[in-house]
Amino acid sequence: MKKIGIFLSRMQPIHNAHLWMIENALKENDEVLIIIGSANKSNYLRNPLDISLRTELVEEALKEKFGESYNKKIKILQLADWSTEQINDDTEWGRLIYYSVVGKTGVREFSYYCAEEPAKIKGWFEEEIQSRINFRFFSRENEFNGLSATKVRTAILEDNLEFIKEYCPSIIVKRKEELKEIIKLAKTIE
């Protein structure tokens, strides 16, 4: 049975910590499924970039990091975030993630790579599903000095090219001005 690793992130935008997580997953698995979350959300402060742009940036960063044939071992799945004030059931979200992975890969047991709070992430999944997932947690503070997409967006807005070059793939550096305009517009939308 092939070993599958999954990595779920909004990638708003992709940065080197994301690529580091994917690289770790590749070392330990036959295939990695990257789930780009909040696929249905854009133009907001927390989610300024739309899913087509995020997917494009991820694909370019993967080509740069892993070569043109990256898609032989890496697949991408876009996943909508359907949580609202009316629907805020973590286990429903966990089921959506789990069955989306099973549907895409055909594998019921996999490793989940994450830099979030372990208790929070495990809380998404019911006990039966948890038993099928090998959770691989990494600390944001220990890797890349707590790097986050929020910090990258701030650096883009502040024209902090040194930070962007240090912590982002070159596609983000190349498209910094385009991203800056999108982020600035999103900041004005409530």
Backbone torsions as a table, in degrees:
resi	resn	phi	psi	omega
1	MET	NA	132.8	-178.8
2	LYS	-73.3	146.3	179.5
3	LYS	-91.2	128.8	-178.1
4	ILE	-116.3	135.3	171.5
5	GLY	-115.2	141.6	176.5
6	ILE	-122.2	149.5	177.2
7	PHE	-137.8	119.1	-178.8
8	LEU	-108.5	127.4	177.8
9	SER	-158.8	155.0	176.7
10	ARG	-79.3	-24.4	178.1
11	MET	53.0	60.8	-175.3
12	GLN	-111.4	58.2	4.5
13	PRO	-102.0	-179.3	175.5
14	ILE	-63.2	144.5	176.9
15	HIS	-142.3	179.6	-172.9
16	ASN	-65.7	-27.8	176.4
17	ALA	-67.1	-37.4	174.5
18	HIS	-59.3	-48.7	-177.9
19	LEU	-63.2	-35.2	177.6
20	TRP	-63.8	-42.7	178.6
21	MET	-63.8	-43.4	179.7
22	ILE	-63.4	-42.4	178.4
23	GLU	-61.0	-42.7	176.7
24	ASN	-62.0	-42.6	178.5
25	ALA	-63.0	-39.1	179.0
26	LEU	-64.2	-35.0	-179.7
27	LYS	-66.3	-27.4	-172.4
28	GLU	-107.5	-2.5	-174.2
29	ASN	-137.4	162.2	176.1
30	ASP	-78.4	-29.7	-176.9
31	GLU	-148.5	148.3	177.9
32	VAL	-123.9	132.5	175.9
33	LEU	-107.7	116.1	175.8
34	ILE	-93.0	123.6	177.5
35	ILE	-105.9	116.2	176.3
36	ILE	-91.1	109.0	-174.7
37	GLY	-84.0	172.0	-178.3
38	SER	53.4	42.2	-176.9
39	ALA	-61.1	-24.2	-177.3
40	ASN	-95.9	6.6	-175.9
41	LYS	-118.2	133.2	175.7
42	SER	-160.6	170.5	178.6
43	ASN	66.8	20.6	175.8
44	TYR	-118.7	159.0	-178.2
45	LEU	-52.4	-46.7	-178.5
46	ARG	-76.5	-27.5	-177.7
47	ASN	-133.2	70.9	-175.9
48	PRO	-74.9	-32.3	-172.9
49	LEU	-91.9	136.8	179.8
50	ASP	-78.0	166.2	-172.6
51	ILE	-64.9	-35.2	-179.5
52	SER	-67.3	-41.0	178.0
53	LEU	-67.1	-44.2	179.5
54	ARG	-60.7	-43.2	179.7
55	THR	-63.2	-42.9	178.2
56	GLU	-60.4	-45.9	179.5
57	LEU	-64.2	-40.9	178.2
58	VAL	-62.5	-47.2	-179.5
59	GLU	-60.5	-42.8	178.3
60	GLU	-64.0	-43.2	179.9
61	ALA	-65.2	-38.7	178.5
62	LEU	-65.4	-42.4	177.3
63	LYS	-59.7	-44.8	-179.1
64	GLU	-63.9	-43.2	-175.3
65	LYS	-78.2	-42.1	-170.1
66	PHE	-115.9	-1.8	179.2
67	GLY	94.2	167.6	-176.0
68	GLU	-58.2	-29.7	-176.1
69	SER	-92.5	21.0	-178.8
70	TYR	-53.8	-33.6	-173.6
71	ASN	-73.8	1.9	172.7
72	LYS	-76.8	-27.5	-179.4
73	LYS	-118.0	-11.9	-176.6
74	ILE	-122.2	127.6	175.1
75	LYS	-117.0	154.4	179.5
76	ILE	-120.3	135.9	176.7
77	LEU	-127.7	130.1	174.9
78	GLN	-93.5	132.6	-177.1
79	LEU	-130.2	122.6	178.7
80	ALA	-70.6	145.8	173.6
81	ASP	-97.8	110.2	-176.5
82	TRP	-103.3	12.1	178.2
83	SER	-71.8	140.5	176.5
84	THR	-141.3	-178.3	175.9
85	GLU	-64.8	-29.7	179.9
86	GLN	-81.0	-31.2	-179.5
87	ILE	-117.3	108.1	179.9
88	ASN	-143.2	53.0	-178.6
89	ASP	-102.5	108.0	-176.5
90	ASP	-60.4	-37.8	-178.4
91	THR	-71.1	-28.8	173.0
92	GLU	-64.6	-42.1	177.6
93	TRP	-62.0	-44.0	178.5
94	GLY	-60.7	-41.5	177.1
95	ARG	-63.1	-42.5	179.3
96	LEU	-59.4	-46.5	178.8
97	ILE	-61.3	-52.5	-174.9
98	TYR	-58.4	-51.2	-175.9
99	TYR	-73.4	-23.8	172.3
100	SER	-67.2	-42.0	177.6
101	VAL	-64.9	-47.2	179.7
102	VAL	-60.3	-44.1	179.7
103	GLY	-63.1	-37.5	-178.1
104	LYS	-78.4	-35.9	-173.2
105	THR	-105.1	-23.9	-174.8
106	GLY	76.8	9.9	-177.9
107	VAL	-115.1	133.5	-177.3
108	ARG	-94.1	-13.2	178.3
109	GLU	-122.8	134.2	-177.0
110	PHE	-156.9	170.1	175.5
111	SER	-100.8	138.5	-178.4
112	TYR	-113.0	116.0	-178.2
113	TYR	-98.2	129.4	-172.0
114	CYS	-154.5	149.4	175.9
115	ALA	-117.3	22.3	179.6
116	GLU	-99.2	-175.4	179.8
117	GLU	-69.9	122.2	-177.5
118	PRO	-54.6	-45.8	-177.7
119	ALA	-62.5	-40.0	179.6
120	LYS	-63.3	-49.1	-177.2
121	ILE	-65.6	-46.7	179.2
122	LYS	-61.9	-31.5	178.8
123	GLY	-64.5	-17.7	176.9
124	TRP	-69.7	-25.8	-170.0
125	PHE	-111.5	133.6	175.3
126	GLU	-65.3	160.2	-175.0
127	GLU	-53.4	-45.0	-178.9
128	GLU	-60.8	-42.3	179.2
129	ILE	-71.3	-40.5	178.2
130	GLN	-54.7	-36.5	-177.8
131	SER	-66.8	-15.8	-179.5
132	ARG	-98.2	-3.1	-175.7
133	ILE	-114.8	130.0	172.7
134	ASN	-93.6	103.7	-177.7
135	PHE	-79.6	128.2	179.4
136	ARG	-120.4	96.9	-176.4
137	PHE	-97.8	139.3	176.1
138	PHE	-127.3	145.8	-178.9
139	SER	-87.3	127.3	176.0
140	ARG	-60.3	-36.9	-176.8
141	GLU	-69.9	-30.6	-179.3
142	ASN	-82.9	-22.4	-178.4
143	GLU	-115.4	124.4	175.0
144	PHE	60.3	31.4	174.7
145	ASN	52.8	40.7	177.5
146	GLY	72.1	27.4	-178.9
147	LEU	-54.9	137.7	176.5
148	SER	-144.5	161.8	177.0
149	ALA	-64.6	-30.2	176.6
150	THR	-60.3	-44.7	178.2
151	LYS	-64.4	-37.6	178.4
152	VAL	-65.9	-45.4	178.9
153	ARG	-60.7	-40.1	177.7
154	THR	-62.7	-44.1	178.5
155	ALA	-62.0	-38.5	178.0
156	ILE	-63.7	-47.0	179.8
157	LEU	-62.9	-34.2	-177.7
158	GLU	-90.9	5.8	-178.0
159	ASP	54.7	38.5	179.0
160	ASN	-86.1	76.9	-174.3
161	LEU	-63.0	-34.3	178.9
162	GLU	-60.0	-46.1	178.4
163	PHE	-63.5	-45.5	-177.9
164	ILE	-62.4	-43.6	179.5
165	LYS	-64.8	-35.9	-178.5
166	GLU	-73.4	-36.9	-169.2
167	TYR	-113.5	3.0	-177.0
168	CYS	-130.3	153.3	172.8
169	PRO	-66.2	160.0	-174.0
170	SER	-61.6	-26.1	179.0
171	ILE	-61.4	-33.2	178.7
172	ILE	-71.6	-39.3	176.5
173	VAL	-62.6	-47.2	-178.1
174	LYS	-61.8	-35.5	-174.0
175	ARG	-106.5	20.4	-176.2
176	LYS	-54.4	-45.2	-176.9
177	GLU	-66.5	-41.4	176.4
178	GLU	-61.4	-46.1	179.4
179	LEU	-63.9	-39.0	179.5
180	LYS	-59.8	-44.0	179.9
181	GLU	-64.2	-40.6	178.9
182	ILE	-65.3	-45.3	-179.8
183	ILE	-64.1	-42.7	178.6
184	LYS	-60.3	-42.9	178.5
185	LEU	-63.7	-44.1	-179.2
186	ALA	-62.8	-32.9	-178.8
187	LYS	-64.0	-24.2	-177.3
188	THR	-89.7	-9.6	-178.9
189	ILE	-92.6	128.8	179.3
190	GLU	-85.3	NA	NA
